[in-house]
Amino acid sequence: MAYNGQDMVTGKSWRFWAFLMGLALTVALFILAWAYPKFPGDDQVLHSIQGLQATQTTWLDGVARSLDLLGELPVVLGLVGGLTLILFAAGRRADALMAIAALVFMAAGQILKPVVGRARPDDLLAGAESAGFGFPSGHSVYAFLFGGLLIYFAGSLISNMWVRRIVQASICLWVVFMGTSRVYLGVHWPSDVIGGFMFGTIALAVIITLRNTLGSR
């Protein structure tokens, strides 16, 4: 994903208006999540995804719990912090600042949870744990932001087109699986995950636009 920094800031591009529309939709979704404990279809989708457990062996539970661990705070700080240090060491200071900005937005997503104040589902699978409020899904915000940064960096660091596409597609699948696993474990409504992805989209657009705008000066 590439943005022309000046066009995004001045409104000379469709991306600017697309961003404003996305921002408005995200704000509206947050307001609705504050007003309603769940959205139409949340129950049906959650139970459909959890129904996969009846047709699969226990490996699916293991995958979901492994993804859960990947989104825990120590792992997040380790992965994003490690990426930041690698970028600084490689002389890519602007990219390193992007990673730091991503951490700030991840923290903002956590701060917004008690503001929205939406309760989590009561459909936990055996062994799954949840605490606090559910909207937006913190794991989904983290996956979208961290995955988005990796996709962005892969675009400039991997020269071979096929390798680059395979890496980027694999990261996209990881992001989707991360969100789906939150619903499968019963710790989030599907709309919590959608809210996390939408918040991550807006945050990623801001981060990339600022990087390209400042980098062009």
VONU-802076 format. One record per residue: residue number from 1; residue in three letters; chain; x, y, z of N, C-alpha, C in turn. Coordinates in steps of 0.2 Angstrom, whole numbers, plus 5000, padded with zeros to 4 digits. Layout:
BEGIN
+------+-------+------+------+------+------+------+------+------+------+------+------+
: tigu : lomar : guti :  n_x :  n_y :  n_z : ca_x : ca_y : ca_z :  c_x :  c_y :  c_z :
+------+-------+------+------+------+------+------+------+------+------+------+------+
:  NUM :   ALA :    A :    X :    Y :    Z :    X :    Y :    Z :    X :    Y :    Z :
...
+------+-------+------+------+------+------+------+------+------+------+------+------+
//
This chain:
BEGIN
+------+-------+------+------+------+------+------+------+------+------+------+------+
: tigu : lomar : guti :  n_x :  n_y :  n_z : ca_x : ca_y : ca_z :  c_x :  c_y :  c_z :
+------+-------+------+------+------+------+------+------+------+------+------+------+
:    1 :   MET :    A : 5004 : 4994 : 5000 : 5000 : 5000 : 5000 : 5004 : 5006 : 5000 :
:    2 :   ALA :    A : 5003 : 5011 : 4995 : 5008 : 5017 : 4995 : 5003 : 5023 : 4994 :
:    3 :   TYR :    A : 5005 : 5028 : 4998 : 5001 : 5034 : 4998 : 5005 : 5040 : 4995 :
:    4 :   ASN :    A : 5002 : 5044 : 4992 : 5006 : 5051 : 4990 : 5004 : 5055 : 4996 :
:    5 :   GLY :    A : 5009 : 5057 : 5000 : 5009 : 5061 : 5006 : 5005 : 5067 : 5005 :
:    6 :   GLN :    A : 5007 : 5071 : 5000 : 5005 : 5078 : 4999 : 4997 : 5077 : 4997 :
:    7 :   ASP :    A : 4995 : 5073 : 4992 : 4989 : 5072 : 4990 : 4984 : 5070 : 4996 :
:    8 :   MET :    A : 4986 : 5066 : 5000 : 4982 : 5064 : 5006 : 4981 : 5069 : 5011 :
:    9 :   VAL :    A : 4986 : 5074 : 5012 : 4985 : 5079 : 5016 : 4981 : 5085 : 5013 :
:   10 :   THR :    A : 4982 : 5086 : 5007 : 4978 : 5092 : 5004 : 4972 : 5090 : 5001 :
:   11 :   GLY :    A : 4970 : 5084 : 5000 : 4964 : 5082 : 4997 : 4963 : 5082 : 4990 :
:   12 :   LYS :    A : 4969 : 5082 : 4987 : 4969 : 5082 : 4979 : 4969 : 5075 : 4976 :
:   13 :   SER :    A : 4968 : 5070 : 4981 : 4967 : 5063 : 4978 : 4961 : 5060 : 4981 :
:   14 :   TRP :    A : 4959 : 5054 : 4977 : 4953 : 5050 : 4980 : 4955 : 5047 : 4987 :
:   15 :   ARG :    A : 4961 : 5046 : 4988 : 4963 : 5043 : 4994 : 4961 : 5047 : 5000 :
:   16 :   PHE :    A : 4962 : 5054 : 4999 : 4960 : 5058 : 5005 : 4952 : 5057 : 5007 :
:   17 :   TRP :    A : 4948 : 5057 : 5002 : 4941 : 5056 : 5003 : 4939 : 5049 : 5005 :
:   18 :   ALA :    A : 4943 : 5044 : 5003 : 4942 : 5038 : 5005 : 4944 : 5037 : 5012 :
:   19 :   PHE :    A : 4949 : 5041 : 5014 : 4951 : 5041 : 5021 : 4946 : 5044 : 5026 :
:   20 :   LEU :    A : 4943 : 5049 : 5024 : 4938 : 5053 : 5027 : 4932 : 5048 : 5028 :
:   21 :   MET :    A : 4930 : 5045 : 5023 : 4924 : 5041 : 5023 : 4925 : 5035 : 5028 :
:   22 :   GLY :    A : 4931 : 5032 : 5027 : 4933 : 5027 : 5032 : 4933 : 5029 : 5039 :
:   23 :   LEU :    A : 4936 : 5035 : 5040 : 4936 : 5037 : 5047 : 4929 : 5038 : 5050 :
:   24 :   ALA :    A : 4925 : 5041 : 5046 : 4918 : 5042 : 5048 : 4914 : 5036 : 5049 :
:   25 :   LEU :    A : 4915 : 5030 : 5045 : 4912 : 5024 : 5046 : 4915 : 5021 : 5053 :
:   26 :   THR :    A : 4922 : 5022 : 5054 : 4925 : 5019 : 5060 : 4922 : 5022 : 5066 :
:   27 :   VAL :    A : 4921 : 5029 : 5066 : 4918 : 5032 : 5072 : 4911 : 5030 : 5073 :
:   28 :   ALA :    A : 4907 : 5029 : 5067 : 4900 : 5027 : 5068 : 4900 : 5020 : 5071 :
:   29 :   LEU :    A : 4905 : 5016 : 5069 : 4905 : 5009 : 5072 : 4906 : 5009 : 5079 :
:   30 :   PHE :    A : 4911 : 5013 : 5081 : 4913 : 5014 : 5088 : 4907 : 5016 : 5092 :
:   31 :   ILE :    A : 4903 : 5021 : 5090 : 4897 : 5024 : 5093 : 4892 : 5019 : 5094 :
:   32 :   LEU :    A : 4891 : 5015 : 5089 : 4886 : 5009 : 5089 : 4888 : 5004 : 5094 :
:   33 :   ALA :    A : 4894 : 5002 : 5094 : 4897 : 4997 : 5099 : 4896 : 5000 : 5106 :
:   34 :   TRP :    A : 4896 : 5006 : 5107 : 4895 : 5009 : 5114 : 4888 : 5009 : 5115 :
:   35 :   ALA :    A : 4883 : 5009 : 5110 : 4876 : 5009 : 5112 : 4873 : 5002 : 5112 :
:   36 :   TYR :    A : 4876 : 4997 : 5109 : 4873 : 4991 : 5108 : 4878 : 4985 : 5110 :
:   37 :   PRO :    A : 4876 : 4980 : 5115 : 4881 : 4975 : 5117 : 4883 : 4970 : 5112 :
:   38 :   LYS :    A : 4880 : 4970 : 5106 : 4882 : 4966 : 5100 : 4878 : 4968 : 5094 :
:   39 :   PHE :    A : 4880 : 4966 : 5088 : 4877 : 4968 : 5082 : 4873 : 4963 : 5079 :
:   40 :   PRO :    A : 4868 : 4964 : 5075 : 4864 : 4959 : 5072 : 4869 : 4954 : 5068 :
:   41 :   GLY :    A : 4868 : 4948 : 5069 : 4873 : 4943 : 5065 : 4879 : 4941 : 5070 :
:   42 :   ASP :    A : 4880 : 4944 : 5075 : 4886 : 4943 : 5079 : 4885 : 4935 : 5082 :
:   43 :   ASP :    A : 4879 : 4934 : 5085 : 4878 : 4927 : 5088 : 4879 : 4922 : 5082 :
:   44 :   GLN :    A : 4876 : 4923 : 5077 : 4876 : 4918 : 5072 : 4883 : 4916 : 5069 :
:   45 :   VAL :    A : 4886 : 4922 : 5068 : 4893 : 4921 : 5065 : 4898 : 4917 : 5070 :
:   46 :   LEU :    A : 4897 : 4920 : 5076 : 4901 : 4917 : 5082 : 4900 : 4909 : 5082 :
:   47 :   HIS :    A : 4894 : 4907 : 5083 : 4892 : 4900 : 5083 : 4894 : 4896 : 5077 :
:   48 :   SER :    A : 4894 : 4899 : 5071 : 4896 : 4896 : 5065 : 4903 : 4894 : 5065 :
:   49 :   ILE :    A : 4907 : 4899 : 5068 : 4914 : 4898 : 5068 : 4916 : 4893 : 5073 :
:   50 :   GLN :    A : 4913 : 4894 : 5079 : 4914 : 4889 : 5084 : 4912 : 4882 : 5082 :
:   51 :   GLY :    A : 4907 : 4882 : 5078 : 4905 : 4875 : 5076 : 4910 : 4871 : 5072 :
:   52 :   LEU :    A : 4916 : 4875 : 5070 : 4921 : 4871 : 5066 : 4924 : 4866 : 5071 :
:   53 :   GLN :    A : 4924 : 4867 : 5078 : 4927 : 4863 : 5083 : 4924 : 4856 : 5082 :
:   54 :   ALA :    A : 4918 : 4855 : 5080 : 4914 : 4849 : 5080 : 4917 : 4845 : 5074 :
:   55 :   THR :    A : 4919 : 4848 : 5069 : 4921 : 4845 : 5063 : 4929 : 4844 : 5062 :
:   56 :   GLN :    A : 4932 : 4847 : 5067 : 4940 : 4846 : 5067 : 4943 : 4843 : 5073 :
:   57 :   THR :    A : 4949 : 4841 : 5073 : 4952 : 4838 : 5078 : 4955 : 4844 : 5083 :
:   58 :   THR :    A : 4958 : 4842 : 5088 : 4960 : 4847 : 5093 : 4965 : 4852 : 5090 :
:   59 :   TRP :    A : 4968 : 4850 : 5084 : 4973 : 4855 : 5082 : 4971 : 4862 : 5081 :
:   60 :   LEU :    A : 4964 : 4863 : 5079 : 4962 : 4869 : 5078 : 4962 : 4873 : 5085 :
:   61 :   ASP :    A : 4960 : 4870 : 5090 : 4961 : 4874 : 5097 : 4968 : 4876 : 5098 :
:   62 :   GLY :    A : 4973 : 4871 : 5096 : 4980 : 4873 : 5097 : 4982 : 4879 : 5093 :
:   63 :   VAL :    A : 4980 : 4879 : 5087 : 4981 : 4885 : 5082 : 4978 : 4891 : 5085 :
:   64 :   ALA :    A : 4972 : 4891 : 5087 : 4969 : 4897 : 5090 : 4972 : 4900 : 5096 :
:   65 :   ARG :    A : 4974 : 4895 : 5100 : 4978 : 4897 : 5107 : 4985 : 4900 : 5105 :
:   66 :   SER :    A : 4988 : 4897 : 5100 : 4995 : 4899 : 5098 : 4994 : 4907 : 5096 :
:   67 :   LEU :    A : 4989 : 4908 : 5092 : 4988 : 4915 : 5089 : 4986 : 4919 : 5095 :
:   68 :   ASP :    A : 4983 : 4917 : 5100 : 4981 : 4921 : 5106 : 4987 : 4923 : 5109 :
:   69 :   LEU :    A : 4992 : 4918 : 5110 : 4999 : 4920 : 5113 : 5003 : 4925 : 5109 :
:   70 :   LEU :    A : 5002 : 4925 : 5103 : 5006 : 4929 : 5099 : 5003 : 4937 : 5100 :
:   71 :   GLY :    A : 4997 : 4937 : 5102 : 4995 : 4944 : 5103 : 4995 : 4946 : 5110 :
:   72 :   GLU :    A : 4998 : 4943 : 5115 : 4999 : 4945 : 5122 : 5005 : 4950 : 5122 :
:   73 :   LEU :    A : 5004 : 4955 : 5127 : 5008 : 4961 : 5128 : 5015 : 4959 : 5127 :
:   74 :   PRO :    A : 5018 : 4955 : 5131 : 5025 : 4953 : 5131 : 5028 : 4952 : 5123 :
:   75 :   VAL :    A : 5024 : 4948 : 5120 : 5026 : 4946 : 5113 : 5025 : 4952 : 5108 :
:   76 :   VAL :    A : 5020 : 4955 : 5109 : 5019 : 4961 : 5105 : 5025 : 4966 : 5106 :
:   77 :   LEU :    A : 5026 : 4968 : 5112 : 5032 : 4972 : 5113 : 5039 : 4969 : 5111 :
:   78 :   GLY :    A : 5039 : 4963 : 5111 : 5046 : 4960 : 5109 : 5046 : 4960 : 5101 :
:   79 :   LEU :    A : 5041 : 4958 : 5098 : 5041 : 4958 : 5090 : 5041 : 4965 : 5088 :
:   80 :   VAL :    A : 5037 : 4970 : 5090 : 5037 : 4977 : 5087 : 5044 : 4980 : 5090 :
:   81 :   GLY :    A : 5046 : 4979 : 5096 : 5052 : 4982 : 5098 : 5058 : 4980 : 5094 :
:   82 :   GLY :    A : 5058 : 4973 : 5093 : 5063 : 4970 : 5089 : 5064 : 4973 : 5082 :
:   83 :   LEU :    A : 5058 : 4973 : 5079 : 5058 : 4976 : 5072 : 5060 : 4983 : 5072 :
:   84 :   THR :    A : 5058 : 4987 : 5077 : 5061 : 4994 : 5078 : 5068 : 4995 : 5078 :
:   85 :   LEU :    A : 5071 : 4990 : 5083 : 5079 : 4990 : 5083 : 5082 : 4988 : 5077 :
:   86 :   ILE :    A : 5079 : 4983 : 5074 : 5082 : 4981 : 5067 : 5082 : 4987 : 5062 :
:   87 :   LEU :    A : 5077 : 4990 : 5062 : 5076 : 4996 : 5057 : 5081 : 5002 : 5059 :
:   88 :   PHE :    A : 5081 : 5003 : 5065 : 5086 : 5008 : 5067 : 5093 : 5006 : 5065 :
:   89 :   ALA :    A : 5095 : 5000 : 5067 : 5102 : 4997 : 5065 : 5103 : 4997 : 5058 :
:   90 :   ALA :    A : 5098 : 4996 : 5054 : 5099 : 4996 : 5047 : 5099 : 5003 : 5044 :
:   91 :   GLY :    A : 5098 : 5009 : 5048 : 5098 : 5015 : 5046 : 5092 : 5018 : 5043 :
:   92 :   ARG :    A : 5086 : 5014 : 5044 : 5080 : 5016 : 5041 : 5076 : 5019 : 5047 :
:   93 :   ARG :    A : 5078 : 5025 : 5049 : 5075 : 5028 : 5055 : 5068 : 5030 : 5054 :
:   94 :   ALA :    A : 5066 : 5032 : 5048 : 5059 : 5034 : 5046 : 5054 : 5028 : 5047 :
:   95 :   ASP :    A : 5057 : 5022 : 5045 : 5053 : 5016 : 5046 : 5053 : 5014 : 5053 :
:   96 :   ALA :    A : 5058 : 5015 : 5057 : 5058 : 5013 : 5064 : 5053 : 5017 : 5067 :
:   97 :   LEU :    A : 5052 : 5024 : 5065 : 5047 : 5028 : 5069 : 5040 : 5026 : 5067 :
:   98 :   MET :    A : 5039 : 5023 : 5061 : 5033 : 5020 : 5059 : 5031 : 5014 : 5064 :
:   99 :   ALA :    A : 5036 : 5010 : 5066 : 5034 : 5005 : 5071 : 5033 : 5007 : 5078 :
:  100 :   ILE :    A : 5036 : 5013 : 5080 : 5035 : 5016 : 5086 : 5028 : 5019 : 5086 :
:  101 :   ALA :    A : 5026 : 5022 : 5080 : 5019 : 5025 : 5080 : 5014 : 5019 : 5080 :
:  102 :   ALA :    A : 5015 : 5014 : 5077 : 5011 : 5008 : 5077 : 5009 : 5006 : 5085 :
:  103 :   LEU :    A : 5015 : 5006 : 5089 : 5014 : 5004 : 5096 : 5009 : 5009 : 5099 :
:  104 :   VAL :    A : 5010 : 5016 : 5098 : 5006 : 5021 : 5100 : 4998 : 5020 : 5099 :
:  105 :   PHE :    A : 4997 : 5018 : 5092 : 4990 : 5017 : 5090 : 4988 : 5010 : 5094 :
:  106 :   MET :    A : 4992 : 5005 : 5095 : 4990 : 4999 : 5098 : 4988 : 5001 : 5105 :
:  107 :   ALA :    A : 4991 : 5005 : 5108 : 4990 : 5007 : 5115 : 4983 : 5011 : 5115 :
:  108 :   ALA :    A : 4982 : 5015 : 5110 : 4976 : 5019 : 5109 : 4970 : 5015 : 5109 :
:  109 :   GLY :    A : 4971 : 5009 : 5105 : 4965 : 5005 : 5105 : 4963 : 5002 : 5111 :
:  110 :   GLN :    A : 4968 : 5000 : 5115 : 4967 : 4998 : 5122 : 4964 : 5003 : 5127 :
:  111 :   ILE :    A : 4966 : 5009 : 5126 : 4963 : 5015 : 5130 : 4955 : 5016 : 5128 :
:  112 :   LEU :    A : 4954 : 5014 : 5121 : 4947 : 5015 : 5119 : 4942 : 5010 : 5122 :
:  113 :   LYS :    A : 4945 : 5004 : 5124 : 4940 : 4999 : 5126 : 4936 : 5001 : 5132 :
:  114 :   PRO :    A : 4938 : 5004 : 5137 : 4934 : 5006 : 5143 : 4929 : 5012 : 5141 :
:  115 :   VAL :    A : 4932 : 5015 : 5136 : 4927 : 5021 : 5134 : 4921 : 5018 : 5130 :
:  116 :   VAL :    A : 4922 : 5013 : 5126 : 4916 : 5010 : 5123 : 4912 : 5006 : 5128 :
:  117 :   GLY :    A : 4916 : 5002 : 5132 : 4913 : 4998 : 5137 : 4909 : 4993 : 5135 :
:  118 :   ARG :    A : 4910 : 4989 : 5130 : 4906 : 4984 : 5127 : 4909 : 4977 : 5131 :
:  119 :   ALA :    A : 4904 : 4973 : 5133 : 4906 : 4967 : 5136 : 4908 : 4962 : 5131 :
:  120 :   ARG :    A : 4911 : 4957 : 5133 : 4913 : 4951 : 5129 : 4908 : 4946 : 5129 :
:  121 :   PRO :    A : 4908 : 4941 : 5124 : 4903 : 4936 : 5124 : 4904 : 4931 : 5130 :
:  122 :   ASP :    A : 4899 : 4927 : 5131 : 4899 : 4922 : 5136 : 4900 : 4915 : 5133 :
:  123 :   ASP :    A : 4903 : 4914 : 5127 : 4904 : 4908 : 5123 : 4911 : 4906 : 5123 :
:  124 :   LEU :    A : 4915 : 4906 : 5129 : 4922 : 4904 : 5129 : 4922 : 4897 : 5128 :
:  125 :   LEU :    A : 4927 : 4895 : 5124 : 4929 : 4888 : 5123 : 4933 : 4886 : 5129 :
:  126 :   ALA :    A : 4933 : 4879 : 5131 : 4936 : 4877 : 5137 : 4944 : 4879 : 5136 :
:  127 :   GLY :    A : 4946 : 4882 : 5142 : 4953 : 4884 : 5142 : 4954 : 4891 : 5140 :
:  128 :   ALA :    A : 4950 : 4894 : 5136 : 4950 : 4901 : 5134 : 4949 : 4906 : 5140 :
:  129 :   GLU :    A : 4953 : 4911 : 5140 : 4952 : 4916 : 5145 : 4951 : 4923 : 5142 :
:  130 :   SER :    A : 4947 : 4927 : 5146 : 4946 : 4934 : 5143 : 4945 : 4939 : 5149 :
:  131 :   ALA :    A : 4947 : 4945 : 5149 : 4946 : 4950 : 5154 : 4945 : 4957 : 5151 :
:  132 :   GLY :    A : 4942 : 4961 : 5155 : 4941 : 4968 : 5152 : 4935 : 4968 : 5147 :
:  133 :   PHE :    A : 4935 : 4974 : 5143 : 4930 : 4975 : 5138 : 4933 : 4972 : 5131 :
:  134 :   GLY :    A : 4928 : 4972 : 5127 : 4929 : 4968 : 5120 : 4930 : 4972 : 5114 :
:  135 :   PHE :    A : 4928 : 4979 : 5114 : 4928 : 4982 : 5108 : 4933 : 4988 : 5108 :
:  136 :   PRO :    A : 4937 : 4989 : 5104 : 4939 : 4985 : 5098 : 4944 : 4979 : 5100 :
:  137 :   SER :    A : 4944 : 4974 : 5096 : 4948 : 4968 : 5098 : 4956 : 4970 : 5098 :
:  138 :   GLY :    A : 4959 : 4970 : 5103 : 4966 : 4972 : 5104 : 4971 : 4968 : 5099 :
:  139 :   HIS :    A : 4969 : 4961 : 5099 : 4973 : 4957 : 5095 : 4972 : 4958 : 5088 :
:  140 :   SER :    A : 4966 : 4960 : 5086 : 4965 : 4962 : 5079 : 4968 : 4969 : 5077 :
:  141 :   VAL :    A : 4968 : 4974 : 5081 : 4972 : 4980 : 5080 : 4979 : 4979 : 5079 :
:  142 :   TYR :    A : 4982 : 4975 : 5084 : 4989 : 4973 : 5083 : 4991 : 4969 : 5077 :
:  143 :   ALA :    A : 4987 : 4964 : 5075 : 4988 : 4960 : 5069 : 4988 : 4964 : 5063 :
:  144 :   PHE :    A : 4983 : 4969 : 5063 : 4982 : 4973 : 5057 : 4988 : 4978 : 5056 :
:  145 :   LEU :    A : 4990 : 4981 : 5061 : 4995 : 4986 : 5061 : 5002 : 4983 : 5060 :
:  146 :   PHE :    A : 5004 : 4978 : 5064 : 5010 : 4974 : 5063 : 5011 : 4971 : 5056 :
:  147 :   GLY :    A : 5005 : 4967 : 5054 : 5005 : 4964 : 5048 : 5005 : 4969 : 5042 :
:  148 :   GLY :    A : 5002 : 4975 : 5043 : 5002 : 4980 : 5038 : 5009 : 4983 : 5037 :
:  149 :   LEU :    A : 5012 : 4984 : 5042 : 5019 : 4987 : 5042 : 5024 : 4982 : 5038 :
:  150 :   LEU :    A : 5023 : 4975 : 5040 : 5027 : 4970 : 5037 : 5026 : 4970 : 5029 :
:  151 :   ILE :    A : 5020 : 4970 : 5028 : 5018 : 4970 : 5020 : 5021 : 4977 : 5017 :
:  152 :   TYR :    A : 5020 : 4982 : 5020 : 5023 : 4988 : 5018 : 5031 : 4988 : 5017 :
:  153 :   PHE :    A : 5034 : 4985 : 5022 : 5041 : 4985 : 5021 : 5043 : 4979 : 5016 :
:  154 :   ALA :    A : 5040 : 4974 : 5016 : 5041 : 4969 : 5011 : 5041 : 4972 : 5004 :
:  155 :   GLY :    A : 5036 : 4977 : 5003 : 5036 : 4980 : 4996 : 5042 : 4983 : 4994 :
:  156 :   SER :    A : 5046 : 4985 : 4998 : 5052 : 4989 : 4996 : 5059 : 4985 : 4998 :
:  157 :   LEU :    A : 5058 : 4980 : 5002 : 5064 : 4976 : 5003 : 5065 : 4969 : 4999 :
:  158 :   ILE :    A : 5060 : 4967 : 4997 : 5060 : 4960 : 4993 : 5059 : 4962 : 4986 :
:  159 :   SER :    A : 5065 : 4961 : 4982 : 5065 : 4963 : 4975 : 5061 : 4958 : 4970 :
:  160 :   ASN :    A : 5061 : 4951 : 4972 : 5058 : 4946 : 4968 : 5051 : 4947 : 4969 :
:  161 :   MET :    A : 5047 : 4948 : 4963 : 5040 : 4949 : 4963 : 5036 : 4943 : 4966 :
:  162 :   TRP :    A : 5038 : 4937 : 4964 : 5034 : 4931 : 4967 : 5035 : 4930 : 4974 :
:  163 :   VAL :    A : 5042 : 4931 : 4976 : 5043 : 4930 : 4983 : 5039 : 4935 : 4987 :
:  164 :   ARG :    A : 5040 : 4942 : 4985 : 5036 : 4947 : 4988 : 5029 : 4946 : 4989 :
:  165 :   ARG :    A : 5026 : 4943 : 4984 : 5018 : 4942 : 4984 : 5017 : 4936 : 4989 :
:  166 :   ILE :    A : 5021 : 4931 : 4989 : 5020 : 4926 : 4993 : 5020 : 4928 : 5000 :
:  167 :   VAL :    A : 5025 : 4932 : 5002 : 5026 : 4934 : 5009 : 5021 : 4939 : 5011 :
:  168 :   GLN :    A : 5019 : 4943 : 5006 : 5013 : 4948 : 5008 : 5006 : 4944 : 5009 :
:  169 :   ALA :    A : 5005 : 4939 : 5004 : 4999 : 4935 : 5005 : 4999 : 4931 : 5012 :
:  170 :   SER :    A : 5005 : 4928 : 5013 : 5005 : 4924 : 5020 : 5004 : 4929 : 5026 :
:  171 :   ILE :    A : 5006 : 4935 : 5026 : 5005 : 4940 : 5031 : 4998 : 4941 : 5031 :
:  172 :   CYS :    A : 4994 : 4942 : 5026 : 4987 : 4944 : 5025 : 4983 : 4938 : 5028 :
:  173 :   LEU :    A : 4985 : 4932 : 5027 : 4982 : 4926 : 5030 : 4982 : 4926 : 5037 :
:  174 :   TRP :    A : 4988 : 4928 : 5040 : 4990 : 4928 : 5047 : 4985 : 4933 : 5050 :
:  175 :   VAL :    A : 4984 : 4939 : 5047 : 4980 : 4944 : 5050 : 4973 : 4941 : 5050 :
:  176 :   VAL :    A : 4970 : 4938 : 5045 : 4964 : 4936 : 5045 : 4963 : 4930 : 5050 :
:  177 :   PHE :    A : 4968 : 4926 : 5050 : 4967 : 4920 : 5055 : 4967 : 4923 : 5062 :
:  178 :   MET :    A : 4971 : 4928 : 5064 : 4971 : 4931 : 5070 : 4964 : 4933 : 5072 :
:  179 :   GLY :    A : 4961 : 4937 : 5068 : 4955 : 4940 : 5070 : 4950 : 4934 : 5070 :
:  180 :   THR :    A : 4950 : 4929 : 5066 : 4945 : 4923 : 5066 : 4946 : 4919 : 5073 :
:  181 :   SER :    A : 4952 : 4919 : 5075 : 4954 : 4915 : 5081 : 4950 : 4918 : 5087 :
:  182 :   ARG :    A : 4950 : 4925 : 5087 : 4947 : 4928 : 5093 : 4939 : 4926 : 5093 :
:  183 :   VAL :    A : 4936 : 4926 : 5088 : 4929 : 4924 : 5088 : 4928 : 4916 : 5089 :
:  184 :   TYR :    A : 4933 : 4912 : 5087 : 4933 : 4905 : 5088 : 4933 : 4903 : 5095 :
:  185 :   LEU :    A : 4938 : 4907 : 5099 : 4939 : 4906 : 5106 : 4933 : 4909 : 5110 :
:  186 :   GLY :    A : 4929 : 4913 : 5107 : 4923 : 4916 : 5111 : 4925 : 4922 : 5115 :
:  187 :   VAL :    A : 4931 : 4925 : 5114 : 4933 : 4930 : 5118 : 4931 : 4937 : 5115 :
:  188 :   HIS :    A : 4928 : 4937 : 5108 : 4926 : 4943 : 5105 : 4920 : 4941 : 5100 :
:  189 :   TRP :    A : 4916 : 4946 : 5100 : 4911 : 4946 : 5095 : 4914 : 4947 : 5088 :
:  190 :   PRO :    A : 4911 : 4945 : 5082 : 4914 : 4946 : 5076 : 4915 : 4954 : 5074 :
:  191 :   SER :    A : 4910 : 4958 : 5077 : 4910 : 4965 : 5076 : 4916 : 4968 : 5080 :
:  192 :   ASP :    A : 4918 : 4965 : 5085 : 4924 : 4968 : 5089 : 4930 : 4967 : 5084 :
:  193 :   VAL :    A : 4931 : 4962 : 5081 : 4936 : 4960 : 5076 : 4936 : 4965 : 5070 :
:  194 :   ILE :    A : 4930 : 4966 : 5068 : 4929 : 4971 : 5062 : 4931 : 4978 : 5065 :
:  195 :   GLY :    A : 4929 : 4980 : 5071 : 4931 : 4986 : 5073 : 4938 : 4987 : 5074 :
:  196 :   GLY :    A : 4942 : 4982 : 5076 : 4949 : 4982 : 5077 : 4952 : 4983 : 5070 :
:  197 :   PHE :    A : 4950 : 4979 : 5065 : 4953 : 4980 : 5058 : 4951 : 4987 : 5055 :
:  198 :   MET :    A : 4946 : 4990 : 5057 : 4944 : 4996 : 5054 : 4949 : 5002 : 5057 :
:  199 :   PHE :    A : 4949 : 5001 : 5064 : 4954 : 5005 : 5068 : 4961 : 5005 : 5065 :
:  200 :   GLY :    A : 4963 : 4998 : 5064 : 4970 : 4997 : 5062 : 4971 : 5000 : 5055 :
:  201 :   THR :    A : 4966 : 5000 : 5050 : 4966 : 5003 : 5044 : 4967 : 5010 : 5044 :
:  202 :   ILE :    A : 4963 : 5014 : 5048 : 4964 : 5021 : 5049 : 4971 : 5023 : 5052 :
:  203 :   ALA :    A : 4973 : 5019 : 5057 : 4980 : 5020 : 5060 : 4985 : 5019 : 5055 :
:  204 :   LEU :    A : 4985 : 5014 : 5051 : 4990 : 5012 : 5046 : 4990 : 5017 : 5041 :
:  205 :   ALA :    A : 4984 : 5020 : 5038 : 4984 : 5025 : 5033 : 4988 : 5031 : 5036 :
:  206 :   VAL :    A : 4986 : 5033 : 5042 : 4990 : 5039 : 5045 : 4997 : 5038 : 5046 :
:  207 :   ILE :    A : 4999 : 5032 : 5048 : 5006 : 5031 : 5049 : 5010 : 5031 : 5042 :
:  208 :   ILE :    A : 5007 : 5028 : 5037 : 5011 : 5028 : 5031 : 5011 : 5035 : 5027 :
:  209 :   THR :    A : 5005 : 5038 : 5028 : 5005 : 5045 : 5025 : 5010 : 5050 : 5028 :
:  210 :   LEU :    A : 5010 : 5050 : 5035 : 5015 : 5054 : 5038 : 5022 : 5052 : 5036 :
:  211 :   ARG :    A : 5024 : 5046 : 5036 : 5030 : 5044 : 5034 : 5032 : 5046 : 5027 :
:  212 :   ASN :    A : 5027 : 5046 : 5022 : 5029 : 5048 : 5015 : 5029 : 5055 : 5015 :
:  213 :   THR :    A : 5024 : 5059 : 5019 : 5024 : 5066 : 5018 : 5031 : 5069 : 5021 :
:  214 :   LEU :    A : 5033 : 5067 : 5027 : 5039 : 5069 : 5030 : 5045 : 5067 : 5026 :
:  215 :   GLY :    A : 5045 : 5061 : 5023 : 5050 : 5059 : 5020 : 5052 : 5062 : 5013 :
:  216 :   SER :    A : 5046 : 5066 : 5011 : 5047 : 5069 : 5004 : 5050 : 5076 : 5005 :
:  217 :   ARG :    A : 5051 : 5078 : 5012 : 5053 : 5085 : 5013 : 5061 : 5085 : 5014 :
+------+-------+------+------+------+------+------+------+------+------+------+------+
//
